[in-house]
């Protein structure tokens, strides 16, 4: 089976603390998560094992996941599983095969490098079709996160 991960990075002229807030605070997630179809903030306590919920325009939870790893200001990894469309879930049906999103932050003291890894789309029946679309989304999304982080708070 071919592994399909979307990996992207961007340099942000802000501190890891500021970027972390953009990634985790509801007032900020609602401003960038729309690229994935969310109409409000991503809901989570952002602690290991906590739920991660994304809502659509009807207010329904359309993506559900769990936090797998969290190291504040450095790493956030969680699963994303389509709650409404069975066809977008792993072929195996196993939770360990769910798609993950990972955000890694590193800093040289003046800027933050935000690196994302999203996948493995190879575990989905139509993953080869979704993979390039998700790549295109990240090409738009990372500049949006950068813009939010670098804007005056």
N, C-alpha and C positions, 0 to 999 in steps of 0.2 A: 504494500500500500504506500502510495506517495504521500509524504507529509507536506501540508500546505499551511505555512505560517506567514502572515503579513507582518513584516518587521520594518519599522520606521523610526527615525530620530529627528529631533529638532533642537537647535540652540535657542535658549530663551534668556534674555538679558534681565534676569531676576533671580532671587534667592530660591533654593529648594523649598523653603517654607512657603513662599508665595505660590510656587507652582503646585505644591502639595494641596494648598487650600483650594486652588482652582479645580483640582482633580477630585476633591472629596467633600467640599462644602456645598450644601444644597443651593445656596444663592448663586453659585458659580456653575455647578453641574447642569442646572436648568438652562444655562446659556450656551452650552456646547453639545449636550447629549442629543439634541434634536437631530443631528446628522444621522443618528441611528434610529430615529423615529420616536424618541421619548418626547413627551410634551410637558414634563415637569422635571424636578430634580431626580437624580438617582438616589434612591433611598437605601441607606445602610448605616450601621454604627461603625463600620470600618475596623472591626476587630476580628481576629481569627475565628472562623466559624459562623460569623453573623451573615444574615441574609442580605442579598443585593436585589433590589426591585426596580424595574423600569416600567413606566406606565405609558399607554398610548393615549390618543386624543379622547377616547371614551372613558378614560380613567382606569382601564383594565390593566392588570399586570400582564405584560406581554413577554417580558424577559425576566427570568428568575435565576438567581445564582447564589453562591456562597463565597465568602472571603477565604482564600486558601493560604495567603501569606500577607503579612503586613509588617513593615519596618518603617515607621514614620519618617518621612522626608527622604526615603531611599527606595522602597519597594512596596508595590501594591499588586496583588494577583487575586483574581476572582473568576469564578465560572460564569458563563452566560448560556442559558438554555431557553429556547423559545417555549413559552408557556401555552401558546395558543395553536401553534402549527407543528403537529407531530412530525411532518416531513422535514423539519429543520432541526430535529434532534439527532443525536448520534445513532448510527445504524445499529450498534450493539445494544442500545438501550441502557447502557451502564453509566452511572454518574461519573465514574473516573474517565470516561471518554468525552465528557462535555467540553465545549469550546472554552478556552480561557482568554482573559485579557490581562496583560501584565504591563505595569508602568514602572520603569526604573529611572531614578534620578541620580545624577552625579554632578558635582560642581567643582569648578576650578577657583572658586572664591569670588568671581565676578559675574558668572553666568551659570545656568543650569542646562545640562543636556538631559532632555526627556526622551527616553527610548521606550517604544511600545512593541509588544509581541502579541499577536492575536491569532489564535488557531487551536488546534489543528483542524482545518477545514476538510482534510482528507478523511475524517471520521464521519462526515455527513454524506448522505446519498447524493446530494447535489452540490457537494462542497467545491467541485471544480468550477461550477458556475458562480458560486458565491464569492470565492476567493478573489478574483479580480475586482469585483464590485466593492468588497470591503477594502481592498487596497486603495481604490479611488476615494472612498470615504475618508480614509486616514490622510490622504493627500490634502483634503480640505479641512479636516478636523484639527490636525496639529497646528496649522497656522492660526486657526481660531483660538486654540488654547494659548498659543504664544501671544496673540493680540490681547486676550483677556488678562494674562499674567503681567504683561508690560504696560497695560493701561493704568492710569491713576486709580487707586482704590477709593 
